[in-house]
Amino acid sequence: MARDRAARPEARPLRLFIAIDLPEDVRELVDRGVEPIRERYPQGRWVPIRNQHVTLKFLGATWPRLVEGVLATVGSVAARHRPFETRVSGLGAFPSVRRARVLWARLEDPAGRLAAIAADLDAELARDFPPEKRPFAAHLTVARFDPPVPLAEDLAEIGLESRPFEVAWLVVYRSHLQRPAPVYEPLATFPLGDELRDP
């Protein structure tokens, strides 16, 4: 009987994360900008352009009974943060450009607006989801490498900067793990600043 219950779709956890989307032209700019690196390291796991996003909070395996509360919390957090502008500015790598396991594009966040939303989500969801241990760094992942590769020379030659664009929504995504790349299904979208609008 327990096995039958576990086999039901509603009994399985959903893999969730909270993110902001990027305009299509910005994603295309990033994709074109990293083309020289992609040609040099085709063995990397390159994120499809449709999947590029900025993760604010990775929830991971989430039981269905928690989803309604997660959506309510994200909506509440979104409502108390105003829309703002940012832009993609430069490339980087984790843990270092000399031994890169992750290639990423940086988002400007001089006023800490993205970091503030991420911290707010972390605090509000802490009862059911472990807080992040690493400091928040606003970025979108472009590729992963195993084993790591040297990217110092490549990154020094690429100047990547997008137009400014508005961040006005938070999106809760469900990740469906498939090959060759996961499929991200938007479960809900919440506008920023609803609590701050004039009546």
BELTAWO-V807776 format. One record per backbone hydrogen bond with DSSP energy under -1.0 kcal/mol. CO is the residue of the C=O (numbers start at 1). NH is the residue of the N-H. If there is no record, write none. Layout:
co->CO nh->NH
co->CO nh->NH
//
This chain:
co->1 nh->5
co->2 nh->6
co->3 nh->7
co->8 nh->11
co->9 nh->12
co->14 nh->62
co->15 nh->175
co->16 nh->59
co->16 nh->60
co->17 nh->173
co->18 nh->56
co->18 nh->57
co->19 nh->171
co->20 nh->54
co->23 nh->27
co->24 nh->28
co->25 nh->29
co->26 nh->30
co->27 nh->31
co->28 nh->32
co->29 nh->33
co->30 nh->34
co->32 nh->35
co->34 nh->38
co->35 nh->39
co->36 nh->40
co->37 nh->41
co->41 nh->44
co->44 nh->46
co->45 nh->144
co->48 nh->51
co->49 nh->52
co->54 nh->20
co->57 nh->18
co->60 nh->16
co->62 nh->14
co->63 nh->66
co->64 nh->67
co->66 nh->70
co->67 nh->71
co->68 nh->72
co->69 nh->73
co->70 nh->74
co->71 nh->75
co->72 nh->76
co->73 nh->77
co->74 nh->78
co->75 nh->79
co->78 nh->81
co->78 nh->193
co->79 nh->195
co->84 nh->167
co->86 nh->165
co->87 nh->108
co->88 nh->162
co->90 nh->106
co->92 nh->104
co->94 nh->101
co->94 nh->102
co->97 nh->151
co->100 nh->149
co->101 nh->145
co->102 nh->94
co->103 nh->142
co->103 nh->143
co->104 nh->92
co->105 nh->140
co->106 nh->89
co->109 nh->112
co->112 nh->116
co->113 nh->117
co->114 nh->118
co->115 nh->119
co->116 nh->120
co->117 nh->121
co->118 nh->122
co->119 nh->123
co->120 nh->124
co->121 nh->125
co->125 nh->128
co->125 nh->129
co->138 nh->107
co->140 nh->105
co->142 nh->47
co->143 nh->103
co->144 nh->45
co->149 nh->100
co->151 nh->155
co->152 nh->156
co->160 nh->90
co->165 nh->86
co->167 nh->84
co->168 nh->192
co->170 nh->190
co->171 nh->19
co->172 nh->187
co->172 nh->188
co->173 nh->17
co->174 nh->185
co->176 nh->183
co->183 nh->176
co->185 nh->174
co->188 nh->172
co->190 nh->170
co->193 nh->196
//
